[in-house]
């Protein structure tokens, strides 16, 4: 198992919001002016970019990202991305990791709202991020203040080069059509706007994996903590997409066999304010939503009658006892009336 590396300099928006350009969530790179050296779709891979020495293909050095050929005429290169879910983008990471002599000197972003158009090519584009300078082998974080709905984004490279990853952090719309036959939706799903506030440990797998769609693809696609060698238990604090009342819970330990938690529990609260740090402290004293339940390996655990009566809640603290890995967490319920 590999240690999960996270950027210690990443801004708050990258931890509090969903990457709407995540291919595993459903984002797609639809068209590009040129992707001769590296396919545009690699730019949306949620995993960190990698460099493989000595790996070449028919067009040259294999690179983990989107890379166009050297432009010998006027203009610039661009790529249109359809977001995983329509939403408002609040921050971006233009990541040139491993691109050193072939990164673009500058880049910009445009957005459009074209729910009726799959490719977005004819969209009424508006600026999201003006042209900014880029460096090689670096993250470039920028907050955005354009409170407009986007379905597509166009990234422009000036004039050409390679971008390892495009990450577009935003607030997605809740998909009301995703409600089941009982009218319940997953209030903590990333695609509905659920986010991770904090986690005490993410040594082998990020807590944000809990909120991904579908079942885990392998043991790396889940939240997994280190082996605990001291008293206590591991936990993560999650913000629901909207406050609501939870009627059904699923805890999935898919792929976790020798390292699943022995038990789990959930606390919940309607939070009026505070910072991430203060929420961690407050969460220790939140009322129980789901009392401790025994878990088994590689299994979907469903709870209904075990859920305690509660008023609408906005945040939960998911406790695993004492440590281990969980693939997915689903909290299905109804959004509270405004």
SULLINJO-V968641 format. One record per residue. N is the residue number from 1. RES is the residue in one letter. SS is DSSP state (~ for helix, > for strand, _ for the rest). PHI is phi in degrees with one decimal (NA if undefined). PSI is psi in whole degrees, -180 to 180 (NA if undefined). Layout:
n=N res=RES ss=SS phi=PHI psi=PSI
n=N res=RES ss=SS phi=PHI psi=PSI
This chain:
n=1 res=X ss=_ phi=NA psi=139
n=2 res=X ss=_ phi=-96.8 psi=146
n=3 res=X ss=_ phi=-68.2 psi=133
n=4 res=X ss=_ phi=-81.3 psi=120
n=5 res=X ss=_ phi=-94.3 psi=129
n=6 res=X ss=_ phi=-123.5 psi=153
n=7 res=X ss=_ phi=-79.3 psi=115
n=8 res=X ss=_ phi=-67.5 psi=-17
n=9 res=X ss=_ phi=-95.8 psi=5
n=10 res=X ss=_ phi=-64.1 psi=137
n=11 res=X ss=_ phi=-73.8 psi=169
n=12 res=X ss=~ phi=-59.4 psi=-37
n=13 res=X ss=~ phi=-62.3 psi=-28
n=14 res=X ss=~ phi=-75.1 psi=-18
n=15 res=X ss=~ phi=-98.4 psi=-25
n=16 res=X ss=~ phi=-98.2 psi=-10
n=17 res=X ss=_ phi=-128.6 psi=165
n=18 res=X ss=> phi=-87.6 psi=138
n=19 res=X ss=> phi=-78.9 psi=104
n=20 res=X ss=_ phi=-77.5 psi=-3
n=21 res=X ss=_ phi=-104.3 psi=25
n=22 res=X ss=_ phi=-86.2 psi=118
n=23 res=X ss=~ phi=-62.8 psi=-32
n=24 res=X ss=~ phi=-70.1 psi=-20
n=25 res=X ss=~ phi=-85.0 psi=-17
n=26 res=X ss=_ phi=123.1 psi=0
n=27 res=X ss=_ phi=-65.8 psi=150
n=28 res=X ss=> phi=-138.4 psi=138
n=29 res=X ss=> phi=-86.7 psi=109
n=30 res=X ss=> phi=-85.8 psi=-42
n=31 res=X ss=> phi=-157.5 psi=154
n=32 res=X ss=> phi=-147.1 psi=153
n=33 res=X ss=_ phi=-65.7 psi=-31
n=34 res=X ss=_ phi=-168.7 psi=132
n=35 res=X ss=_ phi=-140.1 psi=49
n=36 res=X ss=_ phi=-60.4 psi=-46
n=37 res=X ss=_ phi=-87.4 psi=-33
n=38 res=X ss=> phi=-150.5 psi=128
n=39 res=X ss=_ phi=-60.8 psi=136
n=40 res=X ss=~ phi=-55.9 psi=-30
n=41 res=X ss=~ phi=-65.4 psi=-26
n=42 res=X ss=~ phi=-64.4 psi=-26
n=43 res=X ss=~ phi=-63.3 psi=-21
n=44 res=X ss=~ phi=-103.0 psi=7
n=45 res=X ss=_ phi=-64.7 psi=127
n=46 res=X ss=_ phi=-71.5 psi=-18
n=47 res=X ss=_ phi=-77.8 psi=154
n=48 res=X ss=_ phi=-59.8 psi=145
n=49 res=X ss=_ phi=-65.3 psi=148
n=50 res=X ss=_ phi=-122.2 psi=157
n=51 res=X ss=_ phi=-120.6 psi=126
n=52 res=X ss=_ phi=-114.8 psi=101
n=53 res=X ss=_ phi=-58.5 psi=138
n=54 res=X ss=_ phi=80.1 psi=1
n=55 res=X ss=_ phi=-91.7 psi=121
n=56 res=X ss=> phi=-130.6 psi=156
n=57 res=X ss=> phi=-123.0 psi=-169
n=58 res=X ss=_ phi=-63.7 psi=-23
n=59 res=X ss=_ phi=-99.7 psi=-6
n=60 res=X ss=> phi=139.0 psi=-155
n=61 res=X ss=> phi=-64.6 psi=130
n=62 res=X ss=_ phi=-73.5 psi=127
n=63 res=X ss=_ phi=-126.1 psi=144
n=64 res=X ss=_ phi=-91.2 psi=83
n=65 res=X ss=_ phi=165.6 psi=-166
n=66 res=X ss=> phi=-99.7 psi=128
n=67 res=X ss=> phi=-140.1 psi=126
n=68 res=X ss=_ phi=-92.9 psi=166
n=69 res=X ss=_ phi=-75.8 psi=171
n=70 res=X ss=_ phi=-70.0 psi=121
n=71 res=X ss=_ phi=-78.7 psi=130
n=72 res=X ss=_ phi=-113.5 psi=16
n=73 res=X ss=_ phi=-145.0 psi=-174
n=74 res=X ss=_ phi=-68.9 psi=166
n=75 res=X ss=_ phi=97.7 psi=-171
n=76 res=X ss=_ phi=-148.3 psi=165
n=77 res=X ss=> phi=-91.8 psi=154
n=78 res=X ss=> phi=-151.9 psi=161
n=79 res=X ss=> phi=-146.3 psi=135
n=80 res=X ss=> phi=-98.5 psi=127
n=81 res=X ss=> phi=-117.5 psi=129
n=82 res=X ss=> phi=-89.6 psi=125
n=83 res=X ss=> phi=-67.7 psi=155
n=84 res=X ss=> phi=-62.0 psi=-31
n=85 res=X ss=> phi=-155.2 psi=138
n=86 res=X ss=> phi=-55.6 psi=145
n=87 res=X ss=> phi=-179.0 psi=-175
n=88 res=X ss=> phi=-105.4 psi=124
n=89 res=X ss=> phi=-89.3 psi=129
n=90 res=X ss=> phi=-111.1 psi=-15
n=91 res=X ss=> phi=-165.5 psi=159
n=92 res=X ss=> phi=-138.5 psi=151
n=93 res=X ss=> phi=-124.7 psi=114
n=94 res=X ss=> phi=-96.4 psi=104
n=95 res=X ss=> phi=-105.3 psi=118
n=96 res=X ss=_ phi=-107.0 psi=25
n=97 res=X ss=_ phi=-51.0 psi=130
n=98 res=X ss=_ phi=75.5 psi=-7
n=99 res=X ss=_ phi=-94.3 psi=112
n=100 res=X ss=_ phi=-114.1 psi=-62
n=101 res=X ss=_ phi=-92.5 psi=8
n=102 res=X ss=_ phi=-135.9 psi=22
n=103 res=X ss=> phi=-86.3 psi=156
n=104 res=X ss=_ phi=-74.9 psi=143
n=105 res=X ss=_ phi=-65.9 psi=-25
n=106 res=X ss=> phi=-155.5 psi=163
n=107 res=X ss=> phi=-152.5 psi=158
n=108 res=X ss=> phi=-142.4 psi=168
n=109 res=X ss=> phi=-131.4 psi=142
n=110 res=X ss=> phi=-128.5 psi=153
n=111 res=X ss=> phi=-125.5 psi=162
n=112 res=X ss=> phi=-151.8 psi=159
n=113 res=X ss=_ phi=-117.2 psi=98
n=114 res=X ss=_ phi=-134.0 psi=69
n=115 res=X ss=_ phi=-63.4 psi=-22
n=116 res=X ss=_ phi=-91.5 psi=3
n=117 res=X ss=_ phi=-129.7 psi=124
n=118 res=X ss=_ phi=-71.8 psi=-36
n=119 res=X ss=_ phi=-94.7 psi=-18
n=120 res=X ss=_ phi=70.8 psi=3
n=121 res=X ss=_ phi=-62.5 psi=-34
n=122 res=X ss=_ phi=-99.5 psi=19
n=123 res=X ss=_ phi=-68.4 psi=158
n=124 res=X ss=_ phi=-86.1 psi=92
n=125 res=X ss=_ phi=-73.7 psi=138
n=126 res=X ss=> phi=-127.8 psi=152
n=127 res=X ss=> phi=-71.4 psi=136
n=128 res=X ss=> phi=-107.3 psi=-45
n=129 res=X ss=> phi=-140.0 psi=119
n=130 res=X ss=> phi=-66.2 psi=167
n=131 res=X ss=> phi=-56.6 psi=130
n=132 res=X ss=> phi=-126.1 psi=150
n=133 res=X ss=> phi=-73.7 psi=145
n=134 res=X ss=_ phi=-119.1 psi=154
n=135 res=X ss=_ phi=-116.9 psi=163
n=136 res=X ss=_ phi=-78.7 psi=150
n=137 res=X ss=_ phi=53.1 psi=47
n=138 res=X ss=_ phi=-145.6 psi=155
n=139 res=X ss=_ phi=-87.0 psi=145
n=140 res=X ss=_ phi=-129.8 psi=100
n=141 res=X ss=> phi=-95.3 psi=135
n=142 res=X ss=> phi=-141.7 psi=129
n=143 res=X ss=> phi=-78.1 psi=145
n=144 res=X ss=_ phi=-115.7 psi=147
n=145 res=X ss=_ phi=-126.4 psi=37
n=146 res=X ss=_ phi=-108.6 psi=97
n=147 res=X ss=_ phi=-84.4 psi=62
n=148 res=X ss=_ phi=-125.4 psi=143
n=149 res=X ss=_ phi=-64.9 psi=136
n=150 res=X ss=> phi=-125.1 psi=141
n=151 res=X ss=> phi=-112.9 psi=-27
n=152 res=X ss=> phi=-134.2 psi=154
n=153 res=X ss=> phi=-133.2 psi=140
n=154 res=X ss=> phi=-113.3 psi=121
n=155 res=X ss=> phi=-99.3 psi=130
n=156 res=X ss=> phi=-111.2 psi=130
n=157 res=X ss=> phi=-107.0 psi=132
n=158 res=X ss=> phi=-115.5 psi=112
n=159 res=X ss=_ phi=-91.5 psi=-23
n=160 res=X ss=_ phi=-159.5 psi=-175
n=161 res=X ss=_ phi=124.8 psi=-158
n=162 res=X ss=> phi=-126.8 psi=138
n=163 res=X ss=> phi=-123.1 psi=118
n=164 res=X ss=_ phi=-68.1 psi=-48
n=165 res=X ss=> phi=-144.4 psi=142
n=166 res=X ss=> phi=-113.8 psi=118
n=167 res=X ss=> phi=-121.0 psi=124
n=168 res=X ss=> phi=-118.6 psi=102
n=169 res=X ss=> phi=-90.1 psi=129
n=170 res=X ss=> phi=-158.5 psi=-174
n=171 res=X ss=> phi=-109.7 psi=105
n=172 res=X ss=> phi=-77.7 psi=158
n=173 res=X ss=_ phi=-75.9 psi=143
n=174 res=X ss=_ phi=-72.7 psi=132
n=175 res=X ss=_ phi=-89.7 psi=98
n=176 res=X ss=~ phi=-62.2 psi=-26
n=177 res=X ss=~ phi=-71.6 psi=-11
n=178 res=X ss=~ phi=-81.8 psi=-3
n=179 res=X ss=_ phi=-63.2 psi=143
n=180 res=X ss=_ phi=-81.9 psi=-172
n=181 res=X ss=_ phi=-64.3 psi=-19
n=182 res=X ss=_ phi=-94.0 psi=0
n=183 res=X ss=_ phi=82.9 psi=17
n=184 res=X ss=_ phi=-96.1 psi=142
n=185 res=X ss=> phi=-125.3 psi=159
n=186 res=X ss=> phi=-79.1 psi=104
n=187 res=X ss=_ phi=-73.6 psi=-13
n=188 res=X ss=_ phi=-109.7 psi=0
n=189 res=X ss=_ phi=-61.0 psi=139
n=190 res=X ss=~ phi=-58.9 psi=-39
n=191 res=X ss=~ phi=-69.3 psi=-14
n=192 res=X ss=~ phi=-98.4 psi=-7
n=193 res=X ss=_ phi=112.4 psi=6
n=194 res=X ss=_ phi=-67.9 psi=142
n=195 res=X ss=> phi=-139.8 psi=162
n=196 res=X ss=> phi=-92.1 psi=126
n=197 res=X ss=> phi=-85.5 psi=-45
n=198 res=X ss=> phi=-165.8 psi=159
n=199 res=X ss=> phi=-147.4 psi=142
n=200 res=X ss=_ phi=-76.5 psi=-23
n=201 res=X ss=_ phi=-158.3 psi=136
n=202 res=X ss=_ phi=-139.3 psi=45
n=203 res=X ss=_ phi=-61.4 psi=-44
n=204 res=X ss=_ phi=-108.7 psi=-12
n=205 res=X ss=> phi=-166.0 psi=139
n=206 res=X ss=_ phi=-74.6 psi=143
n=207 res=X ss=~ phi=-63.8 psi=-27
n=208 res=X ss=~ phi=-62.3 psi=-22
n=209 res=X ss=~ phi=-62.8 psi=-26
n=210 res=X ss=~ phi=-58.0 psi=-28
n=211 res=X ss=~ phi=-97.6 psi=2
n=212 res=X ss=_ phi=-72.0 psi=157
n=213 res=X ss=_ phi=-73.2 psi=161
n=214 res=X ss=_ phi=70.4 psi=-179
n=215 res=X ss=_ phi=-89.4 psi=160
n=216 res=X ss=_ phi=-60.7 psi=143
n=217 res=X ss=_ phi=-85.4 psi=-22
n=218 res=X ss=_ phi=-165.3 psi=-176
n=219 res=X ss=_ phi=-69.1 psi=-20
n=220 res=X ss=_ phi=-78.4 psi=-11
n=221 res=X ss=_ phi=-99.8 psi=62
n=222 res=X ss=_ phi=-167.9 psi=-180
n=223 res=X ss=> phi=-95.2 psi=121
n=224 res=X ss=> phi=-137.3 psi=128
n=225 res=X ss=_ phi=-97.4 psi=166
n=226 res=X ss=_ phi=-67.8 psi=171
n=227 res=X ss=_ phi=-72.4 psi=122
n=228 res=X ss=_ phi=-77.3 psi=129
n=229 res=X ss=_ phi=-116.2 psi=16
n=230 res=X ss=_ phi=-140.9 psi=167
n=231 res=X ss=_ phi=-61.8 psi=161
n=232 res=X ss=_ phi=109.3 psi=-164
n=233 res=X ss=_ phi=-148.6 psi=164
n=234 res=X ss=> phi=-92.5 psi=158
n=235 res=X ss=> phi=-157.9 psi=161
n=236 res=X ss=> phi=-142.7 psi=147
n=237 res=X ss=> phi=-106.0 psi=129
n=238 res=X ss=> phi=-122.9 psi=141
n=239 res=X ss=> phi=-100.4 psi=128
n=240 res=X ss=> phi=-71.0 psi=157
n=241 res=X ss=> phi=-61.5 psi=-42
n=242 res=X ss=> phi=-144.7 psi=148
n=243 res=X ss=> phi=-59.1 psi=143
n=244 res=X ss=> phi=-167.8 psi=180
n=245 res=X ss=> phi=-107.8 psi=128
n=246 res=X ss=> phi=-95.3 psi=130
n=247 res=X ss=> phi=-112.8 psi=-21
n=248 res=X ss=> phi=-146.2 psi=137
n=249 res=X ss=> phi=-126.3 psi=139
n=250 res=X ss=> phi=-126.4 psi=129
n=251 res=X ss=> phi=-118.6 psi=115
n=252 res=X ss=> phi=-111.4 psi=119
n=253 res=X ss=_ phi=-100.4 psi=30
n=254 res=X ss=_ phi=-49.0 psi=129
n=255 res=X ss=_ phi=77.0 psi=-14
n=256 res=X ss=_ phi=-90.7 psi=113
n=257 res=X ss=_ phi=-117.1 psi=-59
n=258 res=X ss=_ phi=-92.8 psi=8
n=259 res=X ss=_ phi=-142.1 psi=22
n=260 res=X ss=_ phi=-79.0 psi=156
n=261 res=X ss=_ phi=-67.6 psi=152
n=262 res=X ss=_ phi=-71.3 psi=-38
n=263 res=X ss=> phi=-147.4 psi=166
n=264 res=X ss=> phi=-142.0 psi=161
n=265 res=X ss=> phi=-152.6 psi=163
n=266 res=X ss=> phi=-136.1 psi=132
n=267 res=X ss=> phi=-110.6 psi=157
n=268 res=X ss=> phi=-152.1 psi=155
n=269 res=X ss=> phi=-160.3 psi=151
n=270 res=X ss=_ phi=-89.8 psi=112
n=271 res=X ss=_ phi=-100.3 psi=131
n=272 res=X ss=_ phi=-90.7 psi=-26
n=273 res=X ss=_ phi=-177.1 psi=-173
n=274 res=X ss=_ phi=116.0 psi=168
n=275 res=X ss=_ phi=-96.5 psi=172
n=276 res=X ss=~ phi=-57.8 psi=-43
n=277 res=X ss=~ phi=-65.2 psi=-42
n=278 res=X ss=~ phi=-70.1 psi=-31
n=279 res=X ss=~ phi=-65.6 psi=-35
n=280 res=X ss=~ phi=-59.6 psi=-46
n=281 res=X ss=~ phi=-64.9 psi=-46
n=282 res=X ss=~ phi=-62.4 psi=-35
n=283 res=X ss=~ phi=-64.3 psi=-23
n=284 res=X ss=_ phi=-62.2 psi=-23
n=285 res=X ss=_ phi=-112.5 psi=9
n=286 res=X ss=_ phi=-68.5 psi=150
n=287 res=X ss=> phi=-66.4 psi=155
n=288 res=X ss=> phi=-70.3 psi=138
n=289 res=X ss=> phi=-104.0 psi=-42
n=290 res=X ss=> phi=-131.5 psi=111
n=291 res=X ss=> phi=-62.2 psi=166
n=292 res=X ss=> phi=-52.0 psi=133
n=293 res=X ss=> phi=-128.3 psi=139
n=294 res=X ss=> phi=-72.2 psi=143
n=295 res=X ss=_ phi=-115.9 psi=157
n=296 res=X ss=_ phi=-126.3 psi=165
n=297 res=X ss=_ phi=-74.4 psi=146
n=298 res=X ss=_ phi=48.5 psi=54
n=299 res=X ss=_ phi=-147.9 psi=146
n=300 res=X ss=> phi=-91.2 psi=121
n=301 res=X ss=> phi=-106.6 psi=125
n=302 res=X ss=> phi=-113.6 psi=137
n=303 res=X ss=> phi=-133.5 psi=133
n=304 res=X ss=_ phi=-134.6 psi=-65
n=305 res=X ss=_ phi=-66.3 psi=-18
n=306 res=X ss=_ phi=-78.1 psi=-16
n=307 res=X ss=> phi=-71.8 psi=130
n=308 res=X ss=_ phi=-79.8 psi=150
n=309 res=X ss=_ phi=-59.2 psi=138
n=310 res=X ss=_ phi=-156.6 psi=156
n=311 res=X ss=_ phi=-82.0 psi=174
n=312 res=X ss=_ phi=-54.2 psi=141
n=313 res=X ss=> phi=-125.7 psi=154
n=314 res=X ss=> phi=-115.7 psi=-21
n=315 res=X ss=> phi=-138.6 psi=152
n=316 res=X ss=> phi=-132.4 psi=155
n=317 res=X ss=> phi=-115.3 psi=114
n=318 res=X ss=> phi=-94.8 psi=114
n=319 res=X ss=> phi=-103.0 psi=134
n=320 res=X ss=> phi=-116.3 psi=138
n=321 res=X ss=> phi=-119.3 psi=123
n=322 res=X ss=_ phi=-87.3 psi=-24
n=323 res=X ss=_ phi=-161.5 psi=-172
n=324 res=X ss=_ phi=123.0 psi=-157
n=325 res=X ss=> phi=-130.0 psi=139
n=326 res=X ss=> phi=-130.1 psi=137
n=327 res=X ss=_ phi=-82.0 psi=-51
n=328 res=X ss=> phi=-143.0 psi=151
n=329 res=X ss=> phi=-129.1 psi=127
n=330 res=X ss=> phi=-120.1 psi=131
n=331 res=X ss=> phi=-123.9 psi=94
n=332 res=X ss=> phi=-93.0 psi=133
n=333 res=X ss=> phi=-167.5 psi=-162
n=334 res=X ss=> phi=-118.6 psi=140
n=335 res=X ss=> phi=-66.5 psi=136
n=336 res=X ss=_ phi=-70.8 psi=147
n=337 res=X ss=_ phi=-63.3 psi=139
n=338 res=X ss=_ phi=-67.6 psi=NA
